């Protein structure tokens, strides 16, 4: 798991530092922010103290309406829990009292430079923290986005993963990562595929060399990340190992406890591997919508009996 600090948030969102310049190395361990509400009226039973605290227009307006004594009490009750930082959004002003308390307690107080809506900022912040702090592993393979869905191509070195990805790019699909694919677990059912930064936009082809797909084919040939929907393994052709059953039994590959549908495609001269991958993607999408070609075929047979 990557270490995330307050300083990372300052850089990512161009935040202005009002207090706590010497505390920006403070680590953030929770991937969700918190907008205090009940805490301002004295309820702290479920106060998530390890989360980044967001103060928007509603919170600041409420504090402005309090008397000086009550405002000091409300703020004092919260800052004593020492959250990683406070971020003020929506261009709020008149924060002298909040600045004083954060300064005394050594808590970073940050504010957005632009008056973005608080809900929009929280969405972007939580998305960034969730992806940064998500458990991650690196696997050998290629990740591509086909018809809006992420596909992980795996197989032994030299089997043709990168060449297949190059063909897919020519058909209008997008490269996400080549050689090293970083998988991040965002939820019990969601795996995100991305690159490691070093190989971003690069595709390595044997006998050709390293290609920058964005420089060659334009921005549409690449995207940073995609949700993995299918795990496809490219293998060498084995005679008599494939059958023609109407519907194969579903198989899965597990990554960090998340099961991803698995398909094996055997390679042989003349097989349109890119076309098979597109067919697999479209078939998976249809199954998500509740349609099965095998079931419809069996129903037609039964109707003739």
VOBA-488099 format. One record per residue (C-alpha): x, y, z. Coordinates in steps of 0.02 Angstrom, whole numbers, padded with zeros to 5 digits, always signed. Example, Ala and Ser with C-alpha at 12.3 -4.5 7.8 and 13.67 -1.06 7.14 Angstrom:
2
+00615-00225+00390/+00684-00053+00357/
END
This chain:
305
+00000+00000+00000/+00068+00170-00049/+00097+00302+00084/-00014+00455+00064/+00027+00617+00153/-00056+00785+00175/+00080+00856+00063/+00020+00741-00077/-00154+00818-00064/-00081+00993-00070/+00012+00954-00231/-00128+00855-00313/-00265+00984-00284/-00158+01143-00276/-00215+01181-00099/-00163+01334-00003/-00079+01298+00165/-00143+01412+00304/-00064+01322+00452/+00041+01169+00488/+00177+01189+00357/+00290+01079+00464/+00156+00943+00478/+00129+00908+00293/+00217+00739+00308/+00071+00680+00414/+00010+00515+00343/-00169+00486+00286/-00228+00308+00316/-00413+00318+00275/-00473+00328+00095/-00631+00425+00135/-00648+00604+00195/-00773+00663+00325/-00885+00815+00335/-00916+00852+00520/-01095+00888+00566/-01153+00802+00724/-00981+00832+00797/-01016+01019+00801/-01162+00988+00918/-01067+00873+01034/-01093+00695+00965/-00925+00607+00947/-00972+00424+00967/-00933+00383+00785/-00815+00524+00741/-00689+00458+00612/-00537+00546+00681/-00414+00471+00555/-00505+00545+00406/-00473+00709+00317/-00602+00834+00380/-00693+00941+00251/-00774+01106+00296/-00887+01179+00163/-01012+01321+00154/-01137+01239+00272/-01009+01205+00408/-00923+01375+00399/-01089+01468+00392/-01146+01375+00547/-00986+01421+00640/-01001+01604+00589/-01174+01613+00668/-01115+01551+00839/-01063+01663+00980/-00876+01679+01010/-00883+01569+01165/-00988+01433+01084/-00884+01435+00925/-00725+01411+01025/-00803+01264+01116/-00867+01180+00957/-00702+01196+00865/-00599+01153+01018/-00696+00991+01040/-00650+00936+00863/-00469+00990+00848/-00421+00898+01007/-00443+00733+00911/-00303+00787+00793/-00367+00731+00623/-00237+00727+00482/-00294+00896+00416/-00441+01013+00385/-00484+01069+00209/-00597+01220+00184/-00687+01228+00016/-00805+01342-00080/-00701+01499-00054/-00751+01527+00127/-00680+01677+00220/-00666+01737+00398/-00569+01587+00461/-00464+01677+00591/-00534+01576+00737/-00509+01410+00646/-00332+01458+00597/-00291+01497+00779/-00347+01328+00844/-00260+01230+00706/-00102+01329+00736/-00105+01293+00922/-00136+01106+00895/-00014+01087+00751/-00147+01030+00627/-00129+01074+00442/-00269+01189+00386/-00288+01194+00198/-00407+01280+00079/-00448+01266-00105/-00386+01405-00218/-00545+01401-00322/-00723+01406-00252/-00770+01230-00309/-00932+01155-00244/-00893+01054-00088/-00980+00897-00151/-00878+00901-00312/-00715+00923-00218/-00757+00779-00099/-00794+00664-00246/-00627+00703-00327/-00532+00692-00162/-00608+00525-00111/-00579+00452-00283/-00395+00501-00276/-00370+00435-00099/-00462+00273-00135/-00355+00234-00287/-00193+00286-00201/-00221+00185-00042/-00300+00033-00126/-00209-00134-00104/-00110-00167-00263/-00010-00302-00349/+00089-00306-00511/+00063-00445-00639/+00149-00486-00802/+00034-00454-00948/-00054-00324-01053/-00207-00222-01008/-00322-00152-01142/-00490-00067-01145/-00611-00148-01268/-00783-00072-01295/-00767+00019-01129/-00720-00134-01026/-00550-00184-00960/-00468-00344-01019/-00311-00419-00943/-00209-00520-01069/-00093-00647-00992/+00021-00784-01058/+00201-00840-01067/+00334-00723-01134/+00334-00719-01323/+00159-00788-01343/+00099-00629-01429/+00014-00521-01297/+00090-00356-01352/+00065-00396-01537/-00117-00434-01503/-00134-00270-01408/-00059-00179-01557/-00189-00257-01671/-00326-00206-01549/-00264-00026-01553/-00279-00030-01742/-00462-00082-01719/-00497+00071-01612/-00469+00001-01438/-00353+00073-01306/-00193+00020-01222/-00184+00038-01033/-00023-00053-00987/+00105-00165-01068/+00221-00291-00984/+00185-00235-00804/+00002-00213-00758/-00038-00140-00588/-00200-00208-00515/-00286-00110-00376/-00427-00177-00269/-00555-00037-00252/-00694-00142-00174/-00736-00326-00142/-00797-00336-00322/-00690-00210-00416/-00513-00225-00484/-00437-00076-00573/-00300-00102-00701/-00169+00031-00733/+00016+00056-00775/+00164+00081-00659/+00206+00254-00726/+00369+00203-00807/+00286+00107-00949/+00146+00233-00976/+00098+00244-01162/+00235+00121-01211/+00208-00042-01305/+00355-00161-01335/+00349-00265-01494/+00476-00400-01532/+00580-00363-01688/+00512-00184-01691/+00558-00110-01523/+00474+00012-01406/+00327+00113-01471/+00241+00265-01397/+00061+00231-01448/+00004+00409-01413/+00138+00483-01526/+00101+00355-01661/-00088+00339-01655/-00151+00487-01554/-00224+00511-01382/-00370+00395-01418/-00250+00246-01419/-00215+00256-01232/-00303+00277-01066/-00233+00278-00889/-00343+00150-00805/-00491+00034-00830/-00599-00082-00727/-00549-00262-00761/-00696-00365-00824/-00610-00513-00910/-00450-00610-00882/-00395-00687-01049/-00250-00807-01057/-00162-00833-01224/-00088-01008-01239/-00007-01114-01373/-00121-01225-01477/-00147-01399-01407/-00226-01525-01522/-00391-01601-01463/-00391-01493-01305/-00537-01381-01358/-00716-01438-01378/-00871-01364-01455/-00991-01367-01309/-01133-01242-01319/-01079-01150-01164/-00917-01179-01068/-00922-01190-00880/-00879-01022-00806/-00700-01007-00743/-00623-00870-00638/-00454-00801-00590/-00439-00726-00416/-00343-00567-00382/-00334-00506-00202/-00495-00599-00162/-00591-00534-00313/-00646-00660-00444/-00628-00608-00626/-00705-00712-00767/-00568-00811-00855/-00558-00865-01037/-00420-00963-01124/-00383-00927-01307/-00266-01048-01393/-00158-00977-01531/-00135-01051-01703/-00085-00976-01871/-00239-00904-01954/-00341-00876-01796/-00408-00699-01779/-00359-00674-01597/-00410-00491-01594/-00580-00538-01665/-00600-00675-01534/-00561-00550-01395/-00691-00430-01464/-00817-00574-01472/-00777-00622-01292/-00801-00442-01235/-00968-00423-01325/-01028-00592-01260/-00983-00542-01082/-01079-00380-01101/-01233-00476-01162/-01222-00594-01014/-01219-00445-00896/-01383-00393-00976/-01457-00565-00944/-01442-00639-01118/-01364-00809-01157/-01350-00870-01337/-01336-01050-01276/-01498-01035-01176/-01590-00960-01325/-01527-01100-01437/-01586-01234-01316/-01756-01150-01305/-01771-01158-01495/-01729-01343-01492/-01856-01378-01355/-01991-01283-01448/-01970-01400-01598/-01989-01557-01493/
END
